C-alpha cells in the first residue's frame, strides 16, 4: 500500500455571488498553489473533483476535465468527478485515497 497525502487545500469564498463556476475553480486552485509554495503543476498526476449537481446549479457538465483545463494541469493517471450530494468533497477524498493505494 502506498502512502497518500493531501498536500494543499483551496476554497473559494462562500455565499451568494455573481461568480461563474469557472471563476470559482480558478479562485480555489489559486488558493491551493498559494498554500504550497513549491507545488509544481507538473507534479499533479491525478485530479478528483467533488461536485453536487453542477449541471443543474451552474449549467456546467464535464467538470473534472474543465477543472484540469482551468488550473492548467495535465493529470496522467486519473481525472474524475464524484457526486454524493453534500458529501461530494468527502467522496472525492475517499476515492482519491482508494485509487492511490492501488498504485
Beta strands, then each sheet from edge to edge (+ up, - down):
strand 1: 46-50
strand 2: 78-82
sheet 1: 1+ 2+
end
